[in-house]
Structures are given as structure tokens and as C-alpha cells.
Amino acid sequence: MPNYWLMKSEPDEESIDDLAAAPRRTLPWTGVRNYQARNFMRDQMRAGDGVLFYHSSCPQPGIAGIARIAGSVQPDATQFDPASPYHDPKSTREAPRWLQIDVQLVRKTRLMPLAELRAAPELATMRVLQRGNRLSITPVTAAEWSAVLKRLGD
């Protein structure tokens, strides 16, 4: 049985349109520098899991598309690149700290803004809506996944 996730991306860095334009409509999810989010990738994410692709830190945050996990977790190459804003000089190739996983577009959707998510009683427990939650990757329950898809008209 697949798991479901909400993955936040700043659209000026990687948007749903960037994902749609990528080869095989697939991009590596790099730059995660939070241990809890990294552990979700390492311990729970599997190929085929569903993803709500969420635009964050922008004028209109919200769910912008549906994606899936494509492939398995691997070391995040940006941690080794001194030119990358995600470079981690304490991480080594022998003992990498940070991971990445490929995300593949299923389809772009209408934007489901944060305000619409907050107004839906059936989504009240979504982690992205909880006060103080800043994680870039959060689990989504099967009921929340179904409720979002229903609101998107699927």
C-alpha cells in the first residue's frame, strides 16, 4: 500500500512547471536540510508513493499538482558541491548526511490555495496546516489524500 506525502517547493527554485518540463517529468528532490524530513525519505518513502506538490514561500502558497516518488533514496549531490547553497562541508561521500529522492509529475492541477485547505474541515489535521510546521516533507493520511483529490475534482 503506498504512502502519501506533501512536499513543499519554492516555485522560484523548482515549480510544478519545472517538473512538467523536466526530462521524463522527473526531478531529484534535493536541498532537504532537516533531519526529520530526511528521515521520512530514508525510512518511509518508496517508489509509487503519492505526492501533493506544494508551492511555498510565494504570494499564493498551495497544492499545485500531483506527483509520485520515482526511484529510491540516494545521497544528495548538492551537499558535496561547494558552489551549491546546500553545500555541507561536514558531509562526506563515505558518510553523507543528506538524501534526495526522485519525484515524477502525474499531473498539474489547479492551485488549491492554503486558504482553501484551511477551510476544509476534513483537512483540519493535515500537518502542513498545524501551527509551527515548517517541514518541507510531511506525511498525508489516506483520508486527507482522498479529500484533496475530491476537492480537485478527481
N, C-alpha and C positions, 0 to 999 in steps of 0.2 A: 504494500500500500504506500503510495507516495506521501511525502510530507509537503507542506505548503509554507511559503516564505514571503515576506515583504522585504524588498531590497531597495534601499534609498540610493539615489544618484543625483548629483547636482547636474542639471541639464547643460550647463556651460562646460562641464567636464566630459560627461557621457550621457547623452539623452536617448530617449526612445527612438528618435530619428537616426542617431548614430548607430544604434543597434540594428535598425532596419537596413541601413546602408552597408553594414559590415559584411565581409565575406561569410557565406553560409549563415548570415544573420546571427552571428555568434561573436561575442566579445569576452575576453578574460575579465573577471571581476577582481580588479587589483586595488591596492591602496587601503585595504582594511587594516587599521591600526588600533583595534580594540580587541582585547583578549577574548571577551565573551562572544563577539561576532566571529572572530577567528575560530573559536571552538565549535560554533554552530557549523561552520564549513567543514572543519576537520572531523567532527564526531557524528553529525546528523544529516548533512546534505548528501543526496545521492542523485545520480543521473535520472532524469524523468520527474523530479520534484517540481511542483508548480511554483511560479514566482509572480508576485504582483510587483511590477516595475514602477517605482515611486519616484517622482521628481521632488527633490527637496531643496531648501535654501534658495528659493526662487520666488518671484512675485505671486505665482499661483501654484503652491505645492499640491500634489495629489497623485493618484494612480494614473499612469499614462499608457499602460499596456500589460499584456500577459506574456510571460516567458517561461522557460523551463531550464533546469540545470542540465547541462550537456557535458558529460565527461566527469572526471574525478578531480579531487583536490590535488594541488601541486604547489611547490614553493612560488611565492610571488616574486617575479623577477625584478620588480621595481625596488625592492629592498636592497639590492646589490648595486644599483645604478647611482653613482654619486651625483648625476645630473637630475635625478628624479626628486620631486618634492616628497616622495615616500621613501627615500633612501634611509636605511637604518644601519649606521656604521657598526653597531654591536651584533648584527646578524651575520652569520657566515653561511657559505654554501653547505658546509658539513652539518651545521645546526641552524637551519633557517627558523626565524621566529614567526614569519608571516606567510599566509597562504592565499592562493587565488583559486577560483573555480570558473569554468566557462558557463556563460548564460546565453541562451538562444531565444530569439524572438518567436513567439507563437503568433501574436498579432498586436498591432497598435489599437488602442481603444480611444473612445472619447476620454477627456480628462475627467476623472472623478475627484473633485477638489476635496481638500481636507474638511471644509465646512460640511460637505455632503456626508462624508464618513462620520463626522461628529454627530450629525442629525439623525443617523440611523440607529435606532435602539438595539437592533440585532448585532451591531458592531461595537457596542459600548465597551466591551472588554478587549478590543484589539490593542496589542501592546504599543503600536505606533501612536495611539490616542492617549496613552497614560502620561500623566504629568511627569516631567523629568526624563522621559525616554528619549535618548539621543542615539541609540544604536542604529547602525546602518543596515543591519540584518536582524529581523525579528521573525519568530515563528508565527504562523497563522493557523488557526484551527480549521478543520474541515467545514464546520458550520460557517465560520467567517468567510472562507473561500467561496462557498456556495452563495452566501448572501451578497458578496461583492459581484460575482458573476451574474446573479439575478438582476442586480441594480444596473449592471452594464448592458442588460438585455440578452444575455446568453441563456 
